[in-house]
Amino acid sequence: MAKKQNVKPTAGTASFTDTKRVKDLIALMAENGLTEIELVEDKAKIVLRRGTFSGTAMAASHAPMVHHAPAAHVAAAPAAAPAAPAEDTTLVAIKSPMVGTFYTAANPESDPYVSIGSNVDAKSVVCIIEAMKVFNEIHAELSGTIVKMLVSNGQTVEFGQPLFMVKPN
């Protein structure tokens, strides 16, 4: 049975964009065996979930999902069905570790981190995902060559969504 706990804010607490605060909430979930925490302060709301989400199983890491209620929600274009070409089953997907907005470069004036044909290693930054106004660098975590980009700059991505297809070295 899933446990749910509503956490009431205390005076002087940090905002939801404070990474330490989110980590503290995740630790609270782990320590108490919680599967969901919902926290509302003023007009801001954060919901952390782990286990299953919307009827789909999450990755084995059971990383908590972080959602926030934006002031104005812009509907994202539906993502193309990510599938490796039938003739090459050796491709590996680099997947999104979180929900957020996908960016190919550090800022609009910068060159993209990678493009089709780029060689990457485990520590290569391939993109940035913005979640709750925090910009998170996403690393390739494998060595190989980028053969396909599955999302566009500025597109909203989901947890576990394939971002790139890589031909491993």
N, C-alpha and C positions, 0 to 999 in steps of 0.2 A: 504494500500500500504506500503510495507516495505521500510524503509529508509536505505540508505547505506552511510557511510562516510569514506573516506580515510583520515587517520591521518598521517601528515608528521612529522618526528622526529625533535626534536630540539637538539642543541648541548648539550652534557653532560647528555643525558637521560640515565636512567638505562637500563639494558639488559632485555630481555623477561623472563629470569629466576628469576627476582626480583618479588616476590609475591606481594609487595605493588604496583608495576607498573601495574600488571595484574588487581588487585583490582581497581586501579584508572581508568583503561580502562573500566571495568565493570560498575563502577559508572557513567562514561561519557555516556555509552550506556543508562543507566536507566534515567539519568537526561534529555537526549535529545530524548528519545523515539526511539532510534536506535535499529535495529534488527541485524546489522552486522557492525563490524569494521575490516578493514584490514590494517596492519601496516608492512612495509618492511624497514629494516635497513641493509645495507651491504648485506650479504648473508642470513640473518635471516628474517623470516616472521612469523607473528602471525595473525590468523583470529579468531575473536570472533563472535559467532552467537547465537541468542536465537529465540524462537518461534518454527518453524519447521526446520528439518534438513534432507536432502536427502529423502524428501517425507514422513517421519514418524513423528508423533507427539511426542514431548518430554514430560517429566514429568510435572505435574502441576506447579512445582516450576519455570519453564522456566529458568533454570540456563544456562548461556552462555556456549557454547562449545569452548574449547581451542584446537587449532591445531597448529602444527609447521611443517616446512619442514625439515626432518632429512637429514643429509648428505648422508647416505646410508640407504635405506628402506629395511628391511627384512620382507618378507611376512609371516604373522602368519598363522598357521594351522587353518582351519575352525573350529569354535567352535561347539561342539556337541549340538544338539537341547536340550535346557534345559527344561525338563518336569518333573513334580512331578509324582511319581508312581501313577498309576490309583487307587490302593487300599488305598492310604493315601492322601486325599485332604486337610489335615490340615497343610501341610508343607508350610513354608513361605520362600521366597527367600531373601537373602541379595544381593542387586544389586550394581553394580559399579556406584559411583556418578560422574565418569569422564572417559575420554579416557586416557589410559596409559598402563604401563607394570605391571602385577600382580606379587607380590612376597609373598611367604608364611612365610618368616622370615626376620628379620632385616638385616641379612647378611648370606652368605653361610654356615658359621660355626655354626650359631644359630639353635636351635630347632624351628620348625614351631609354629606360634602363636596358631593355632588350628589344629585339625585333626578330622576325623570322630569319633564321640562319645564324643567329647569335650563339656562340659557345658559352656555356655556363658551367660553374662548378657548384658544389654544395653550399658555398658561402656567397654566391652571386645574388645580388638583389635583383629581382625580376619585375617588381611593381611595388606600389604602396596601396594599402587599403585604409581608408579613413573610417573610423568608428568612434562615435561620440566625440568628435573634434580632436581625436588623437590619430596621428598618421603613423601607421605600422608598416615597416619594411617587411616584405615577404621575400624569403630566400628560396632558391631553387631546390636545395636539399638533395640534389643529385647532379652528376656531371653528364653533360650531353649537349645536344644542339636543339634549339627551339625550332620546331617545324610548323607549329600552328598556334595562333592566338585565338582564343574562344570568346573573349569579351572585348568590349570597346571602352575607350577612355571615358570615365565619368559614369559608367554603368553601375547599377547597384548589383552586388553579388551576395550570394547566400553561403552559409556554412557548408563546406564540402563541395562547392561548385567548382568544376574544372576551369582553370584560367588559361593554361598553356598545355600544349602537348610537346613532349621532349623525346628525342631519340637518344637513349643512353649511350655513352661511350663504352 
